[in-house]
Amino acid sequence: MNIGLVANTLLKKNTAGVEKFTYQLYNALAKIDDRNFYTVYFKSKPSEDYWKNLTNGNSKFSYKVIKPKKGLFNSWIQIQLFKELKNNPQDVVFYPNDTITGLLNLTMSKNFKSVCVVHDLAYKVSQEYKNRSKQFMHYKTVGFVIKNANKIIVPSYFVKTKILNNYKYLKARICEQNKIEVIYEGLNDNFIDNEKITTKQIDDVKKQYNLNGKKYLYAISSIQPRKNYINMIKSFSSVVKENPNYQDMYLVIT
């Protein structure tokens, strides 16, 4: 099988959770799959070291650079990637975020198979989408993905429930076609293989941030309004004040 992997944001400077998720997923595929052929689509050329680390030297992986073009309507996924996939189709194309190449669905609906990850419905609650027109456009974009992608991957049953509740007009189709698959986000080896990290390294980091001998909760993500840090800090403060057992607890944000 020939599989296309969309990587349009993978090489950007300030990567966030989606990019880290995408990197780890593609890296894991390269470790375990020696049967299928993969083409990774970048906006710019990756360095040799980056490519080697990403694919673990798997010869079944190759990449194509599709350079973006300037212009108001020159969407990389909808225009540039469409042209590439139209001329060189894949059996399946994987999108790590909530968008797919819509023109392919309209022109190659029988032959084009797409798998897309919908991580959340942040546009419903985030201040980043308080503009009504922007919120409406995102609602329609995600709705198009849910309607037309062959398979939707979500990280939790909470997100699946949110989709079913917010896109009720698609609920019958989603259930009938068994479109949504819940696949939990996992941990890579850095979190599992403790032998790679020495006690001294851990102690050095704790010392650097004055955490030696202290109990703490650890929160890690990009610092954005949709991550709800303000309410998390308020809640943590309330718990510490009201419960003597947590008086010596700290909140560590990365």
Beta strands, then each sheet from edge to edge (+ up, - down):
strand 1: 2-6
strand 2: 37-42
strand 3: 61-65
strand 4: 92-95
strand 5: 114-117
strand 6: 151-154
strand 7: 180-182
strand 8: 215-219
strand 9: 249-253
sheet 1: 3+ 2+ 1+ 4+ 5+ 6+ 7+
sheet 2: 8+ 9+
end
